[in-house]
Amino acid sequence: AVAKHFPGHGDTDADSHLQLPVVRHSRRHIDSVSLYPFHRLIADGVGGCMVAHLHIPSLDTNRKVPSTLSARVADSLLRRELHFDGLIFTDGLDMKAVSDSYNAGEAACMALAAGNDVLLLPVDVEAAIDSLEERGRRDTAFCRLISSRCRRVLMAKYRQIVAPLAPVRPGGDVHDLNYRLALAGVTLLRSDWHTDGLRVDVTAGNYKEVLDSLDRMVDTQAVTLCLYDSPYLLNRMKERLDLCRRPLNIIVAYHDLPGVRRAVDTLMVRRGAFS
């Protein structure tokens, strides 16, 4: 299992796939709020942790370096202060929060030096490997760093062989697994629960049509929007939703899968069961 996105990606107004989000919270707020779930997961023995592409001035003042590539975040905070001894993963290095500022080789070397063990999705895998090898040849300390990271990855693989986790039950229904996961994860974001009204399913493919249809309805028509897509889609809808005067419920389900849709059906019946 991998916890993400360290040290907390929930309170941003930008998508790190497209740009580098800035988190301006104080260190005290980060310690008491953002890091809380990571403390719990680390105490419970989570095996991996993924670092987010964020600029967090209270942790690292260098505006050009995302937290993924920052030793103050991956090594000093996660590894040393929180005593995490599992695998540290970068977020996707092909995301523009990194790739707009660094080429594949630079990002790979910085990520490894920052404390990451696994470099996820370099823009150019061969260029990333070449850069790591070249720096390792001319820098003995970096060569030892590569060896230590490889050793940690190999030990993680070894532990899975010697003491494997309980396997998923053969013949288990993936839709049932998605259903049970969605029951715990679907979020009621906005609630005017005095009436369910008209239920409208929203995805990236139809959100413009949904907004147009809301504009055509009378203001007294209650609507429940079920978002089967990334929550970031709401940023595109926000301006027009803010102008909506009707009773409006918004449910975020994150993925458009049969098991997820079944979970939303169940939760709407229960109403009070939303997280």
C-alpha positions in Angstrom: 0.0 0.0 0.0 1.2 3.5 -0.8 0.1 6.6 1.1 -0.2 9.8 -1.0 0.4 12.6 -1.7 2.9 13.6 1.0 2.8 16.0 2.8 -0.8 16.7 1.8 -2.3 17.6 -1.6 -5.9 18.1 -0.5 -5.9 21.9 -0.1 -4.7 23.2 -3.5 -6.3 25.3 -6.2 -4.2 23.9 -9.1 -3.7 20.6 -10.8 -0.1 19.4 -10.6 -0.5 17.6 -13.9 -0.6 21.1 -15.5 1.3 23.4 -13.1 3.1 23.6 -9.8 0.5 24.2 -7.0 1.5 26.4 -4.0 0.5 25.5 -0.5 0.8 28.5 1.8 -0.1 26.9 5.1 2.2 27.5 8.1 4.4 24.7 9.4 2.2 24.4 12.5 -0.9 23.9 10.3 0.9 21.3 8.2 2.1 19.4 11.3 -1.4 19.4 12.9 -3.6 18.9 9.9 -1.8 17.7 6.7 0.6 15.3 8.3 -1.9 13.7 10.6 -3.0 10.9 8.3 0.6 10.1 7.3 1.5 9.8 11.0 -1.3 7.3 11.5 -0.4 5.3 8.3 3.3 5.2 9.2 2.5 4.0 12.7 0.3 1.3 11.1 3.3 0.1 8.9 2.3 1.4 5.5 4.9 0.2 3.0 5.2 3.1 0.6 4.6 6.9 0.4 4.3 9.1 -2.6 5.6 12.7 -2.5 3.5 15.4 -4.2 4.5 18.0 -6.7 3.9 21.1 -4.6 5.7 24.3 -3.6 5.3 24.7 0.2 7.3 27.8 1.3 7.0 26.8 5.0 9.0 23.6 4.2 11.3 24.7 1.4 11.6 28.3 0.2 13.1 27.4 -3.1 10.3 28.4 -5.5 11.7 26.3 -8.4 11.9 23.0 -6.6 8.7 21.0 -6.1 8.5 19.0 -2.9 9.1 15.8 -4.9 12.6 17.0 -5.6 13.2 18.6 -2.2 15.5 16.8 0.3 13.8 19.0 3.0 10.5 17.2 2.3 11.4 13.6 1.2 14.5 13.1 3.3 14.4 15.5 6.3 10.6 15.5 6.9 9.4 12.1 5.8 12.4 9.9 6.4 14.0 11.5 9.4 11.3 13.4 11.3 8.4 11.0 10.7 10.8 7.9 10.8 9.3 6.4 7.7 11.4 3.4 6.6 9.4 2.2 3.6 9.7 3.0 -0.1 9.4 6.7 -1.1 7.9 7.2 -4.6 7.9 10.3 -6.7 4.7 11.4 -8.2 4.7 11.1 -12.0 7.8 12.9 -13.3 6.1 13.5 -16.6 3.7 15.9 -15.0 4.1 19.5 -15.9 4.8 20.6 -12.3 8.2 19.0 -12.9 8.7 18.6 -16.6 8.1 22.3 -17.4 11.2 23.1 -15.4 13.5 20.1 -15.6 14.5 17.6 -18.2 14.3 13.9 -17.6 17.9 13.6 -16.5 17.9 16.5 -14.1 14.6 15.4 -12.5 15.9 11.9 -12.0 19.1 12.9 -10.3 17.3 15.5 -8.1 14.6 13.0 -7.2 17.1 10.4 -6.1 19.2 12.9 -4.2 16.1 14.2 -2.4 15.4 10.8 -0.9 13.1 9.1 -3.3 13.6 5.3 -3.9 11.3 4.9 -6.9 11.2 7.4 -9.8 7.8 7.2 -11.4 7.2 7.9 -15.1 10.2 9.9 -16.3 9.5 11.7 -19.5 12.4 9.9 -21.1 13.4 6.7 -19.3 16.7 6.2 -21.2 17.8 9.8 -20.6 17.0 9.4 -16.9 19.0 6.2 -16.6 21.9 7.7 -18.6 22.0 10.8 -16.3 21.9 8.7 -13.1 24.8 6.4 -14.4 26.9 9.4 -15.6 26.6 11.2 -12.3 27.3 8.0 -10.4 30.5 7.5 -12.3 31.8 11.0 -11.5 30.4 11.3 -8.0 31.2 8.5 -5.5 28.7 9.8 -2.9 25.9 9.7 -5.5 27.0 6.2 -6.5 26.6 5.1 -2.9 23.2 6.8 -2.9 22.1 4.8 -5.9 23.2 1.6 -4.2 21.3 2.4 -1.0 18.1 3.1 -2.9 18.5 -0.1 -4.9 19.1 -2.1 -1.7 15.9 -0.7 -0.2 13.8 -1.6 -3.2 15.3 -5.1 -3.3 14.6 -5.6 0.4 11.0 -4.6 -0.1 10.7 -7.2 -2.8 12.4 -9.8 -0.6 9.9 -9.1 2.2 7.0 -9.7 -0.1 8.4 -13.1 -1.0 9.3 -14.2 2.5 6.3 -12.8 4.3 3.7 -12.1 1.5 0.5 -10.3 2.2 -2.7 -12.3 2.1 -3.6 -12.5 -1.6 -6.9 -11.3 -3.1 -9.3 -14.2 -3.0 -9.2 -16.1 -6.3 -12.3 -15.6 -8.3 -13.1 -12.4 -6.4 -15.3 -9.9 -8.2 -13.4 -6.7 -9.0 -16.7 -4.8 -9.2 -17.5 -5.9 -5.7 -14.1 -4.7 -4.5 -14.6 -1.3 -6.2 -18.1 -1.1 -4.6 -16.7 -1.7 -1.1 -13.9 0.8 -1.7 -16.3 3.4 -3.0 -18.7 3.0 -0.1 -15.8 4.3 2.1 -14.6 7.0 -0.3 -17.5 8.7 -2.0 -17.9 12.2 -0.7 -20.9 14.4 -0.2 -19.4 17.8 -1.0 -22.5 20.0 -0.8 -25.8 19.2 0.7 -29.3 20.6 0.5 -30.8 17.3 1.6 -34.3 18.5 2.2 -35.0 16.9 -1.2 -33.1 14.7 -3.6 -34.6 16.2 -6.7 -33.3 15.3 -10.1 -30.2 13.2 -10.2 -27.7 14.1 -12.9 -24.5 12.1 -13.6 -21.4 14.2 -14.5 -18.2 13.3 -16.3 -15.6 15.2 -18.2 -17.4 14.3 -21.4 -20.8 15.8 -20.5 -20.2 18.5 -17.9 -20.8 21.4 -20.3 -24.2 19.9 -21.3 -25.0 19.5 -17.7 -24.3 23.1 -16.9 -26.5 24.2 -19.9 -29.3 22.0 -18.7 -29.1 23.5 -15.2 -29.4 27.0 -16.7 -32.6 25.9 -18.4 -34.3 24.6 -15.3 -36.5 26.6 -13.0 -34.8 27.8 -9.9 -37.0 25.7 -7.6 -35.9 22.4 -9.3 -33.6 20.5 -6.8 -30.7 18.7 -8.4 -28.2 16.1 -7.2 -25.0 16.1 -9.2 -23.0 12.9 -9.1 -19.4 13.5 -10.3 -17.9 10.3 -11.7 -14.5 12.0 -12.5 -11.7 14.0 -11.0 -12.7 16.6 -8.4 -10.6 19.1 -10.4 -13.5 19.1 -12.9 -15.4 21.2 -10.4 -12.9 24.0 -11.0 -14.3 24.3 -14.5 -17.8 24.3 -13.3 -17.4 26.5 -10.2 -18.4 29.8 -11.6 -21.7 28.6 -13.0 -22.5 26.4 -10.1 -21.9 29.4 -7.8 -24.6 31.3 -9.7 -27.1 28.4 -9.3 -29.9 29.3 -6.9 -31.6 25.9 -6.9 -31.2 23.4 -4.1 -28.1 21.6 -5.1 -26.4 18.5 -3.8 -22.9 17.5 -5.1 -21.5 14.0 -4.7 -17.9 13.3 -5.7 -17.4 9.6 -6.7 -14.0 10.0 -8.4 -14.3 7.2 -10.9 -16.8 6.0 -13.5 -16.9 2.3 -12.7 -19.9 0.0 -12.3 -19.0 -0.7 -8.6 -18.7 3.0 -7.9 -22.1 3.8 -9.4 -23.6 1.0 -7.3 -22.0 2.5 -4.2 -23.5 5.9 -5.0 -27.0 4.3 -5.4 -26.5 2.6 -2.0 -25.3 5.8 -0.2 -28.1 7.9 -1.7 -30.6 5.6 -0.1 -28.7 5.7 3.2 -28.1 9.5 2.9 -26.3 9.8 6.2 -23.6 7.3 5.3 -21.6 9.6 3.2 -18.0 10.4 4.3 
